[in-house]
Amino acid sequence: MNIKKCTTENIVFMGILLAVEIVIGKYLTISTIYLKIGFAFAPIALTAVLFGPVEAAVIASIADIIIALLNPFGYYPGFTVSAFLTGIIYGIAFYKKTPKMWRVVSAVIISKLAISVFLNSYWLYKLTGQAFLAVLLIRLIQNIIMIPIEILVIWFIIYPIAKLRNKMKEKNILVNNILLLNEYPADNLEYSCAATPQIRQTGNRLSGLAETAY
């Protein structure tokens, strides 16, 4: 986890995403021991886009543990491994990558087939003793339904939300830097040891705008 991303704002936002993930996973998901249909993937995908694979994997793992403890089926560590790997896959595919439909399709299909269908079917086989192929068939049907839904949600909802959040963050940084400019003499801004590169850059941009205006 990059220490530069551990700001108060980012930690709070990831906490919100974790809470949303738990609410969706617990109350807004059709869930039995063999299948699960819902939108709990959405907060993990958004975490992956905004913060990266490690953060997405951690949020997914914590959410899986909490949701499992709240459900009557109980906790099984194999599913936490699956959640962790899903976060890694999404983070590698989406973080700091130009949005491409083929990238979304590839990430969703890989995560669904490799993890949700095969790996989770194996966990269920170990947990329940049911025939592996029978469990695999049930999981395959579930994911045939969920794959196109997940692709569309990530493309049309998750990416726009991430773009909006990044724009708002950039505006907040610009406003904060403008306010901090008041602490430094305008003539000595370039040589001030206390001024950060971002503040100097903001000062230069404002100076350029002022010269253009005159």
C-alpha positions in Angstrom: 0.0 0.0 0.0 1.5 3.3 -1.1 2.0 5.6 2.0 1.2 8.6 -0.2 -2.4 7.3 -0.6 -2.9 7.1 3.2 -4.3 10.5 3.6 -7.2 11.2 5.9 -9.5 11.8 2.9 -8.6 8.6 1.2 -8.9 6.5 4.4 -12.3 8.0 5.1 -13.4 7.4 1.5 -12.2 3.7 1.7 -14.1 3.3 5.0 -17.3 4.5 3.3 -16.7 2.1 0.4 -16.2 -0.7 3.0 -19.4 0.2 4.7 -21.3 0.3 1.4 -19.8 -3.1 0.5 -21.0 -4.6 3.8 -24.6 -3.2 3.4 -24.9 -4.4 -0.2 -23.4 -7.8 0.6 -25.6 -8.4 3.7 -28.9 -6.8 2.8 -29.0 -6.2 -1.0 -27.8 -9.6 -2.3 -29.7 -12.8 -3.1 -27.6 -15.3 -1.2 -27.6 -19.0 -0.6 -24.8 -21.3 0.3 -24.3 -22.2 -3.4 -24.9 -18.9 -5.2 -24.9 -15.2 -4.7 -26.5 -12.6 -7.0 -26.0 -8.9 -6.2 -23.9 -5.8 -6.6 -21.4 -6.2 -3.9 -18.7 -6.1 -6.6 -19.3 -2.4 -7.2 -17.5 -0.9 -4.2 -14.6 -3.2 -4.8 -14.4 -2.2 -8.4 -14.5 1.5 -7.4 -11.8 1.0 -4.8 -9.7 -0.7 -7.5 -10.1 2.1 -9.9 -9.3 4.8 -7.4 -6.7 3.3 -5.1 -5.2 0.2 -6.6 -5.0 -3.6 -6.2 -3.7 -3.8 -2.6 -6.4 -1.4 -1.3 -9.1 -3.2 -3.2 -8.0 -6.6 -2.0 -7.9 -5.4 1.7 -11.3 -3.9 1.5 -12.8 -7.0 -0.2 -11.2 -9.3 2.4 -12.4 -7.3 5.4 -15.9 -7.0 3.9 -16.0 -10.7 3.3 -15.1 -11.5 6.9 -17.7 -9.1 8.3 -20.5 -10.2 6.0 -19.7 -13.9 6.7 -19.9 -13.3 10.4 -23.3 -11.7 10.0 -24.7 -14.4 7.8 -26.2 -17.7 9.0 -23.8 -19.8 6.9 -20.8 -18.7 8.9 -17.2 -17.9 8.0 -15.0 -19.9 5.7 -11.4 -18.5 5.0 -11.4 -19.8 1.4 -13.9 -17.2 0.4 -11.7 -14.5 1.9 -8.9 -15.7 -0.3 -11.3 -15.4 -3.3 -12.3 -11.9 -2.3 -8.7 -10.9 -1.9 -7.7 -12.2 -5.4 -10.7 -10.5 -7.0 -9.5 -7.2 -5.5 -6.0 -7.8 -6.9 -7.3 -8.6 -10.4 -9.6 -5.5 -10.5 -6.8 -3.3 -9.2 -4.3 -4.6 -11.7 -6.8 -4.1 -14.6 -8.3 -0.7 -13.6 -5.9 1.3 -11.5 -4.2 4.1 -13.4 -5.3 2.5 -16.7 -7.2 4.3 -19.5 -10.8 3.0 -19.4 -11.2 0.5 -22.2 -14.2 -1.8 -22.7 -11.9 -4.8 -23.5 -10.1 -4.3 -20.2 -13.3 -4.4 -18.2 -14.6 -7.4 -20.1 -11.3 -9.3 -19.6 -11.0 -8.5 -15.9 -14.6 -9.5 -15.2 -14.4 -12.7 -17.2 -11.1 -13.7 -15.6 -12.3 -13.0 -12.1 -15.7 -14.7 -12.6 -14.4 -17.9 -14.3 -11.2 -18.4 -12.4 -12.4 -17.3 -8.9 -16.2 -17.3 -8.7 -16.8 -20.4 -10.8 -13.8 -22.6 -10.2 -12.2 -21.5 -7.0 -15.4 -20.9 -5.1 -16.9 -24.1 -6.4 -13.8 -25.9 -4.9 -14.4 -24.1 -1.5 -18.0 -25.2 -1.6 -17.1 -28.7 -2.4 -14.7 -28.8 0.5 -17.2 -27.1 2.8 -20.3 -29.1 2.0 -19.1 -32.3 0.5 -21.4 -31.9 -2.5 -20.2 -33.1 -5.9 -17.8 -30.6 -7.4 -19.3 -30.7 -10.9 -22.8 -30.1 -9.6 -21.6 -27.1 -7.6 -19.6 -25.9 -10.6 -22.7 -26.0 -12.9 -24.7 -23.9 -10.4 -21.9 -21.4 -10.1 -21.5 -21.3 -13.9 -25.2 -20.4 -14.4 -25.0 -17.7 -11.8 -22.0 -16.1 -13.5 -23.4 -16.3 -17.0 -26.1 -14.0 -15.6 -23.8 -11.7 -13.6 -20.9 -11.2 -16.1 -22.8 -8.9 -18.5 -24.4 -7.0 -15.6 -21.0 -6.5 -13.9 -19.4 -5.3 -17.1 -22.2 -2.7 -17.7 -22.2 -1.5 -14.1 -18.4 -0.9 -14.1 -18.4 0.8 -17.5 -21.5 3.0 -17.1 -21.5 3.7 -13.3 -18.1 2.9 -11.6 -15.9 4.7 -14.1 -18.1 7.9 -14.2 -18.2 8.0 -10.4 -14.4 7.6 -10.2 -13.9 10.3 -12.8 -16.2 12.7 -10.8 -14.4 11.9 -7.6 -11.0 12.6 -9.1 -12.2 15.9 -10.6 -13.6 17.0 -7.2 -10.3 16.1 -5.6 -8.3 18.1 -8.1 -10.5 21.2 -7.5 -10.1 20.8 -3.7 -6.3 20.6 -4.1 -6.3 23.8 -6.3 -8.5 25.7 -3.8 -6.3 24.6 -0.8 -3.2 25.7 -2.7 -4.7 29.1 -3.5 -5.5 29.6 0.2 -2.0 28.6 1.2 -0.5 31.1 -1.2 -1.6 33.8 1.2 1.0 32.5 3.6 3.9 33.3 1.3 5.2 36.6 -0.1 4.3 36.6 -3.8 7.7 37.9 -4.8 9.6 35.2 -2.9 7.2 32.3 -3.6 9.7 30.7 -6.1 12.4 30.7 -3.4 10.4 29.8 -0.3 11.6 26.6 1.3 8.2 26.1 2.9 6.3 26.3 -0.3 5.5 22.9 -1.8 5.9 22.2 -5.6 2.1 22.2 -5.9 1.9 25.6 -4.3 4.6 27.0 -6.5 2.8 25.6 -9.5 -0.4 27.1 -8.5 1.3 30.5 -7.9 2.9 30.3 -11.4 -0.5 29.5 -13.0 -2.2 32.4 -11.2 0.7 34.7 -12.2 0.3 33.7 -15.8 -3.4 34.4 -15.7 -2.8 37.8 -14.2 -0.3 38.7 -16.9 -2.7 37.6 -19.6 -5.4 39.7 -18.1 -3.3 42.8 -18.2 
